[in-house]
Amino acid sequence: MRRTTRRPDAPASISSLVRTQVGPLRRQFALVVAIVVAPVLVALVVGGTLMVVSDRSAALVAAVVAAAAAVAIVAARFVAGGILRDVQAIRDGLAAVGRGQRDVQIETSAHDELAELAAAANAMIDQLREEEARRDKSEAARRNLIAAVSHDLRTPITSLRLLAEAIGDDIVEDAATRRGYLRRMGTHI
């Protein structure tokens, strides 16, 4: 069962619907770059055809816009790459915790919201490790108590069993000895 942190009464936003349709973050970043670069290219083509501009000027503007688009794409990939690495580090760290590892330390490459998320996850992992250590210590104490009680009960119960068998099997014929056995049984009880 998958748990969500979105409030149940909150409607799904347009951005969350778009993100769901687009898919992974890599595609989402590519979509943002396309949304930024495409209108500029369209404006250049439309403006160049409608305006009276020499072919040489239009080619120069097209080259400048294409270079700007290339720089924008490279910059977006550079920034997105760092974000994606941090997201992957957080995901991998939490998956390791889910598999039972408790010596995980999640590290990110920047000091942003993803670093805050990693710090919160690290705090959660530390708290989980401490709680499990307390639980293990408590479980060990419980096992030791049960072993001690079991050992402490075993000796008197064995004595009671032997005395009762002696009386029941008529091994003890003397009434005084029998009363002595019964007194000892009362002491053990």
C-alpha positions, -999 to 999 in steps of 0.1 A, spaced: 0 0 0 14 33 -10 12 63 13 9 99 1 15 131 20 -10 151 -1 -40 162 19 -70 141 9 -92 172 5 -66 190 -17 -74 189 -54 -48 177 -78 -30 207 -93 -24 212 -130 13 209 -125 9 176 -107 -13 163 -136 13 175 -162 41 159 -141 22 126 -140 17 127 -178 52 137 -186 69 111 -164 104 112 -149 122 144 -138 146 141 -168 116 145 -192 101 172 -170 133 193 -173 134 187 -210 98 199 -213 106 231 -194 136 238 -217 114 232 -248 87 255 -234 113 283 -230 132 278 -262 103 269 -286 85 303 -285 117 322 -292 124 300 -322 88 304 -334 89 342 -329 121 343 -349 107 324 -378 74 343 -379 91 376 -373 117 369 -400 91 360 -426 67 389 -418 93 416 -414 114 430 -441 147 418 -430 176 409 -451 184 372 -454 218 378 -438 203 396 -408 177 368 -404 205 342 -405 225 361 -380 196 364 -356 187 327 -362 223 317 -353 223 339 -321 189 323 -311 202 288 -319 233 294 -298 213 308 -270 190 277 -272 221 254 -271 234 273 -241 200 270 -224 198 233 -231 234 227 -218 227 248 -186 194 230 -180 211 196 -184 239 207 -160 214 219 -133 190 191 -139 218 165 -137 228 177 -102 192 176 -90 186 142 -105 218 128 -88 206 142 -55 171 127 -59 187 94 -69 209 95 -38 179 101 -15 159 74 -33 187 49 -31 194 57 6 158 53 16 156 20 -4 186 7 15 168 16 48 138 -2 35 159 -33 30 171 -32 66 203 -13 64 207 12 93 243 25 86 231 46 57 241 83 54 224 102 26 246 130 10 236 156 -15 258 179 -36 241 212 -28 226 231 1 190 234 -11 156 218 -4 170 184 -14 197 187 11 171 195 37 152 164 27 183 143 30 190 158 64 155 149 75 159 114 61 192 110 80 175 122 112 148 96 106 174 69 100 192 78 132 160 77 152 150 44 137 185 30 145 181 42 182 146 28 185 157 -6 172 187 -6 196 163 1 225 139 -26 212 168 -51 210 180 -42 245 145 -46 258 141 -80 241 174 -92 255 163 -82 290 130 -100 285 148 -132 274 172 -130 303 142 -126 328 124 -156 313 156 -177 315 162 -166 351 126 -173 362 126 -206 344 158 -216 361 146 -204 395 113 -224 392 129 -255 379 147 -264 411 117 -262 435 94 -279 410 118 -307 406 120 -311 444 82 -310 447 79 -337 420 104 -360 437 88 -356 471 53 -361 457 65 -392 438 81 -406 470 48 -401 489 26 -413 461 47 -444 454 46 -454 491 84 -453 492 80 -434 525 62 -455 550 69 -436 582 43 -410 590 68 -386 606 89 -387 574 58 -383 553 48 -352 574 84 -339 569 81 -343 532 48 -325 532 63 -296 552 92 -294 527 67 -294 499 48 -265 515 81 -246 519 89 -251 481 53 -241 472 
